[in-house]
Amino acid sequence: MFNGAKINFFVLAGLTPLFAQVIKVKVTQEETSAGISPFWYVLLIILAVALFAVIFEVIKKRKTEKKNNSNYRKARKLETQNSSSIDADSEIEWFKQLTKAKKVKKSRKQRTKYSARFVQTNTFQINKTRSVKADIPESIGVEVDSVLPIFEIKEIETARPLIPLPISDDEMLLNAIEQVDEEFESDEEIRSLSLRVLVAFKTQNSVEAISQIALYDLSTKLRSEAISILSGFDHEMVFETLLLACADPTREIRAAAAAGIFRLSVERKDAWLRIIETNDIGRIRQSARALISSDLLKSSIERLTHQDKNYAAEALAMVSLLIKAGETDQIFEILKNYPDEKLKKAILHVIEISDEPETVEKLISMDEQNEFNKEISDAVKKIQKVHNRTFQMAVN
């Protein structure tokens, strides 16, 4: 380990006797009257230089080894990460193949198990189909082969109770809330620092303060940061703010807000319904317009015909929000021109169970102007009969 230091030491040690002999000759020629001989001073200096050289070499060697060890650890860490990634990919692929094999095996067993009973259960299957058809609203008139989960929903549900975030009176939090307010703090840098403090507090008052920045701060950078923070909180209390941010004048923020909504793991159906249940028409209309501005409607309305009832229920709640707000232009455009008849009938079903007089009257008016094809027109007439009957019952 100390090869360099040893070489220097031995060289100096080998030269020491030579210097000693030279100085000794001089001392014998000139006797000193008193005091220590200069020979010892020279010897001490030589030894000190040798010791310094050894220490220098040792320190240098340790620094080099430390650096090499650090580089080695980094290389090993990178190699391990790459190896883990490859292993994870192979494990996932193996799991997919195993799952696929199990599904095939299971389906074969099921076919063998139930094929023997098919003749016996044929009558039951026909009766079951008829009973499902009987449960479909008469106003829609959907054929048996187009039965969808959306038609099993007979009314607009109520949202499940919301578990709110706690409220904190932490002094640091309260100071940060005050400093992010643009009316009290005009310095963007200070507001940015305060926003970073709010990230540490997942509380109701921190969400409200961050929401104010996301929607109203003049700085595009701060609005973008606030949207990112709210998406990371992953709580239903941030849903409405993200939805309203979808109408932001900046395209990047609109896109980030829309992506944030889909990243939330909350039940979005309840989030839509909760906005409706506020009965605040201004708030509902603002949310509906943000929904239309963000193109969320275009990307989600086809879920009305989804075979998963949860997806269908979420789309139903979203369309119900538009109907409640009176923002129905895109809905009626689909009824007029969209090629998918199942989607049209699903929308008519939502209009029927929402039972908003203004929307139903508009639907009837468009039908009277022959804006729908015959199949949709027949369904609208049945909705009209049900609506008139309900209205008469309410009057009586």
C-alpha positions as a printed Julia matrix, in Angstrom:
396×3 Matrix{Float64}:
    0.0     0.0     0.0
    2.78    2.37    0.86
    5.23    1.47   -1.91
    5.81    5.1    -3.0
    6.32    6.22    0.58
    8.73    3.36    1.26
   10.9     4.2    -1.74
   11.2     7.84   -0.69
   11.96    6.85    2.88
   14.68    4.37    1.97
   16.31    6.8    -0.47
   16.47    9.48    2.22
   17.62    6.93    4.79
   20.39    5.8     2.45
   21.59    9.35    1.88
   21.59   10.17    5.59
   24.97    8.43    6.39
   26.61   10.21    3.47
   25.45   13.62    4.74
   26.47   12.6     8.24
   30.03   11.73    7.16
   30.44   15.03    5.32
   29.23   17.02    8.31
   31.29   14.95   10.75
   34.46   15.76    8.81
   33.66   19.43    9.01
   32.93   19.19   12.72
   36.24   17.48   13.44
   38.08   20.19   11.53
   36.3    22.96   13.39
   35.7    22.06   17.0
   32.75   23.73   18.54
   33.37   25.33   21.88
   29.89   24.8    23.26
   26.33   23.85   22.38
   24.83   21.13   20.16
   26.65   20.01   17.09
   25.19   21.18   13.7
   25.25   17.54   12.68
   22.13   16.8    14.77
   20.24   19.74   13.29
   20.86   18.46    9.77
   19.91   14.93   10.8
   16.6    16.11   12.32
   15.8    18.1     9.21
   16.42   15.06    7.01
   14.24   12.86    9.2
   11.47   15.46    9.22
   11.53   15.66    5.42
   11.41   11.88    5.19
    8.45   11.71    7.6
    6.6    14.41    5.66
    7.16   12.5     2.44
    5.75    9.32    3.98
    2.63   11.13    5.3
    2.08   12.84    1.94
    2.26    9.55    0.07
   -0.13    7.85    2.5
   -2.74   10.63    2.2
   -2.44   10.65   -1.57
   -2.83    6.87   -1.68
   -5.96    6.94    0.51
   -7.6     9.64   -1.61
   -6.95    7.62   -4.76
   -8.39    4.46   -3.22
  -11.47    6.33   -1.93
  -12.13    7.74   -5.38
  -11.72    4.33   -7.02
  -14.07    2.73   -4.48
  -16.67    5.42   -5.11
  -16.52    4.89   -8.86
  -16.77    1.15   -8.33
  -19.87    1.48   -6.14
  -21.55    3.73   -8.71
  -20.77    1.27  -11.48
  -22.12   -1.62   -9.4
  -25.28    0.31   -8.54
  -25.94    1.11  -12.21
  -25.27   -2.48  -13.16
  -27.66   -3.71  -10.45
  -30.4    -1.33  -11.58
  -30.07   -2.44  -15.17
  -30.05   -6.04  -14.11
  -33.14   -5.52  -11.91
  -34.95   -3.82  -14.75
  -34.19   -6.7   -17.07
  -35.2    -9.21  -14.41
  -38.44   -7.32  -13.73
  -39.32   -7.25  -17.42
  -38.65  -10.95  -17.74
  -40.69  -11.67  -14.61
  -43.63   -9.65  -15.94
  -43.45  -11.43  -19.28
  -43.28  -14.77  -17.49
  -46.29  -13.85  -15.34
  -48.31  -12.83  -18.42
  -47.53  -16.13  -20.12
  -48.44  -18.06  -16.98
  -51.73  -16.14  -16.57
  -52.58  -16.67  -20.22
  -51.93  -20.4   -19.9
  -54.12  -20.6   -16.81
  -56.95  -18.73  -18.54
  -56.79  -21.1   -21.52
  -56.79  -24.1   -19.24
  -59.68  -22.69  -17.22
  -61.74  -21.85  -20.3
  -61.28  -25.38  -21.61
  -62.48  -26.82  -18.32
  -65.47  -24.5   -18.3
  -66.42  -25.48  -21.85
  -66.21  -29.14  -20.89
  -68.14  -28.57  -17.69
  -71.02  -26.55  -19.09
  -71.4   -27.97  -22.6
  -73.05  -31.09  -21.14
  -75.67  -28.94  -19.43
  -76.39  -26.6   -22.32
  -79.51  -28.43  -23.5
  -80.95  -28.53  -19.99
  -80.35  -24.8   -19.33
  -81.43  -23.53  -22.75
  -84.96  -22.72  -21.57
  -83.56  -20.9   -18.52
  -81.29  -18.77  -20.7
  -84.22  -17.67  -22.89
  -86.32  -16.76  -19.87
  -83.42  -14.87  -18.35
  -82.94  -12.85  -21.54
  -86.6   -11.97  -21.59
  -86.49  -10.81  -17.98
  -83.5    -8.54  -18.73
  -85.34   -7.07  -21.68
  -88.34   -6.38  -19.47
  -86.16   -4.3   -17.11
  -85.02   -1.95  -19.89
  -86.85    1.4   -19.87
  -89.72    1.32  -22.33
  -88.85    4.82  -23.56
  -85.53    3.68  -25.03
  -86.66    0.51  -26.84
  -83.21   -1.12  -26.93
  -82.93   -4.5   -28.62
  -81.83   -7.56  -26.62
  -78.49   -7.8   -28.46
  -77.54   -4.26  -27.39
  -78.26   -4.55  -23.64
  -75.65   -2.49  -21.78
  -74.88   -1.89  -18.08
  -75.9     1.78  -18.47
  -79.57    0.7   -18.81
  -79.43   -1.03  -15.44
  -79.07    2.4   -13.79
  -82.58    3.7   -13.21
  -81.83    6.97  -11.4
  -79.07    9.48  -10.7
  -77.24    8.18   -7.67
  -76.01   10.22   -4.74
  -72.31   10.57   -4.03
  -70.81    8.63   -1.17
  -69.79   10.7     1.89
  -66.54   12.56    1.41
  -63.81   12.11    4.01
  -62.22   15.59    4.08
  -58.6    16.3     4.78
  -57.77   17.66    8.26
  -57.28   21.36    8.97
  -53.93   22.37   10.46
  -53.03   25.44   12.53
  -49.28   24.91   12.17
  -47.57   28.28   12.34
  -45.27   27.56    9.39
  -48.27   26.5     7.3
  -50.28   29.6     8.19
  -47.34   31.86    7.32
  -46.89   30.1     3.96
  -50.62   30.44    3.21
  -50.4    34.16    3.84
  -47.3    34.59    1.67
  -48.68   32.77   -1.37
  -51.51   35.27   -1.58
  -50.65   37.58   -4.45
  -52.46   40.49   -2.8
  -50.05   40.41    0.15
  -46.87   39.19   -1.59
  -46.01   40.48   -5.05
  -42.59   38.79   -5.21
  -42.97   35.67   -7.35
  -39.86   34.06   -5.87
  -41.21   34.33   -2.33
  -44.58   32.9    -3.43
  -42.72   30.03   -5.06
  -40.81   29.3    -1.83
  -44.05   29.43    0.16
  -45.65   27.01   -2.31
  -42.86   24.53   -1.63
  -43.62   24.79    2.08
  -47.29   23.99    1.44
  -46.29   20.74   -0.28
  -45.32   19.31    3.11
  -48.84   19.81    4.48
  -51.56   17.59    3.02
  -54.36   19.44    4.79
  -57.62   21.11    3.82
  -56.31   24.66    4.21
  -53.11   23.89    2.26
  -55.19   22.43   -0.6
  -57.35   25.56   -0.65
  -54.29   27.82   -0.78
  -52.63   25.78   -3.55
  -55.93   25.76   -5.47
  -55.99   29.56   -5.42
  -52.53   29.6    -6.99
  -53.49   26.96   -9.57
  -56.51   28.93  -10.75
  -55.72   32.62  -10.24
  -51.99   33.33   -9.91
  -50.62   35.54  -12.7
  -47.47   33.43  -12.99
  -47.84   30.56  -15.47
  -44.92   28.82  -13.79
  -46.57   28.89  -10.36
  -49.93   27.75  -11.74
  -48.19   24.82  -13.38
  -46.34   23.91  -10.16
  -49.57   24.1    -8.18
  -51.36   21.76  -10.63
  -48.53   19.25  -10.29
  -48.69   19.41   -6.48
  -52.46   18.93   -6.37
  -52.24   15.91   -8.68
  -49.74   14.38   -6.28
  -52.08   14.83   -3.29
  -54.47   12.29   -4.88
  -57.59   13.28   -2.93
  -61.08   14.09   -4.15
  -60.81   17.6    -2.7
  -58.45   18.51   -5.58
  -60.74   17.16   -8.32
  -62.79   20.29   -8.93
  -59.71   22.53   -9.01
  -58.06   20.28  -11.61
  -61.28   20.31  -13.62
  -61.51   24.12  -13.59
  -57.81   24.35  -14.52
  -58.73   22.49  -17.72
  -60.08   25.85  -18.93
  -56.8    27.68  -18.24
  -55.66   30.01  -21.09
  -52.31   28.21  -21.25
  -52.35   25.01  -23.27
  -49.68   23.26  -21.19
  -51.61   23.84  -17.98
  -54.85   22.58  -19.54
  -53.07   19.4   -20.61
  -51.42   18.93  -17.19
  -54.76   19.42  -15.4
  -56.55   16.9   -17.65
  -53.75   14.37  -17.14
  -53.93   15.01  -13.38
  -57.64   14.13  -13.33
  -56.98   10.75  -14.94
  -54.07   10.08  -12.56
  -56.29   10.46   -9.49
  -57.19    7.15   -7.9
  -60.39    8.58   -6.39
  -63.89    7.55   -7.5
  -64.49   10.13  -10.23
  -68.18    9.26  -10.45
  -68.66   10.57   -6.91
  -66.63   13.67   -7.75
  -68.95   14.54  -10.67
  -72.04   13.84   -8.59
  -70.77   15.94   -5.7
  -70.55   18.99   -7.96
  -74.15   18.4    -9.07
  -75.31   18.05   -5.46
  -74.04   21.52   -4.56
  -77.09   22.89   -6.47
  -74.96   25.97   -7.14
  -75.87   26.6   -10.78
  -72.97   28.99  -11.32
  -70.46   26.48   -9.96
  -72.06   23.63  -11.92
  -72.03   25.63  -15.16
  -68.4    26.66  -14.68
  -67.4    23.02  -14.17
  -69.42   21.94  -17.23
  -67.73   24.55  -19.43
  -64.31   23.48  -18.18
  -65.25   19.89  -19.01
  -66.11   20.87  -22.58
  -62.99   23.05  -22.97
  -60.69   20.22  -21.9
  -61.97   17.68  -24.44
  -62.63   15.32  -21.52
  -66.16   14.9   -22.84
  -64.95   13.69  -26.24
  -62.55   11.21  -24.7
  -64.99    9.88  -22.08
  -68.55    9.99  -23.38
  -68.18    6.7   -25.27
  -67.8     5.03  -21.89
  -71.59    5.24  -21.65
  -71.6     2.04  -23.72
  -68.78    0.4   -21.75
  -69.39   -3.16  -20.55
  -67.93   -2.24  -17.15
  -70.73   -0.7   -15.1
  -68.32    1.5   -13.11
  -67.04    3.21  -16.26
  -70.58    3.59  -17.56
  -71.74    5.1   -14.24
  -68.87    7.62  -14.3
  -69.77    8.7   -17.85
  -73.44    8.95  -16.82
  -72.55   11.27  -13.93
  -70.43   13.41  -16.28
  -73.24   13.76  -18.85
  -75.7    14.48  -16.01
  -73.5    17.42  -15.0
  -73.77   18.86  -18.51
  -77.55   18.39  -18.52
  -77.87   20.02  -15.1
  -75.79   22.98  -16.32
  -77.76   23.31  -19.55
  -74.57   22.84  -21.59
  -76.04   20.27  -23.99
  -74.94   21.41  -27.47
  -72.35   18.66  -27.85
  -74.77   16.05  -26.55
  -77.41   16.95  -29.12
  -74.76   17.09  -31.83
  -73.97   13.45  -31.07
  -77.68   12.56  -31.19
  -77.93   14.15  -34.63
  -74.75   13.0   -36.36
  -72.92   10.26  -34.45
  -72.99    6.87  -36.22
  -73.16    4.71  -33.06
  -76.86    4.08  -32.33
  -76.06    2.44  -28.98
  -74.33    5.6   -27.76
  -77.29    7.72  -28.89
  -79.72    5.53  -26.96
  -77.46    5.62  -23.92
  -77.53    9.44  -24.01
  -81.33    9.38  -24.33
  -81.42    7.15  -21.25
  -79.37    9.69  -19.28
  -81.66   12.51  -20.44
  -84.68   10.51  -19.32
  -83.47    9.69  -15.81
  -82.04   13.21  -15.34
  -85.5    14.58  -16.18
  -84.4    18.19  -16.65
  -87.42   19.96  -18.22
  -85.3    22.35  -20.29
  -83.28   19.51  -21.85
  -86.35   17.34  -22.52
  -88.18   20.26  -24.15
  -85.18   20.97  -26.36
  -85.03   17.29  -27.32
  -88.72   17.28  -28.27
  -88.33   20.52  -30.23
  -85.46   19.08  -32.27
  -87.49   15.94  -32.96
  -90.38   18.03  -34.22
  -87.97   19.7   -36.64
  -86.98   16.25  -37.98
  -83.35   16.54  -36.88
  -83.09   12.87  -35.8
  -83.27    9.62  -37.72
  -86.4     7.47  -37.39
  -85.04    5.14  -34.69
  -83.95    8.0   -32.43
  -87.15    9.92  -33.22
  -89.26    6.96  -32.05
  -87.25    6.77  -28.82
  -87.7    10.52  -28.26
  -91.49   10.19  -28.65
  -91.52    7.5   -25.96
  -89.49    9.77  -23.67
  -92.01   12.53  -24.38
  -94.9    10.29  -23.3
  -93.16    9.38  -20.06
  -92.27   13.04  -19.42
  -95.84   14.2   -20.02
  -97.22   11.47  -17.76
  -94.77   12.47  -15.0
  -95.68   16.12  -15.43
  -99.39   15.36  -15.14
  -98.83   13.34  -11.99
  -96.85   16.23  -10.49
  -99.63   18.71  -11.31
 -102.36   16.49   -9.89
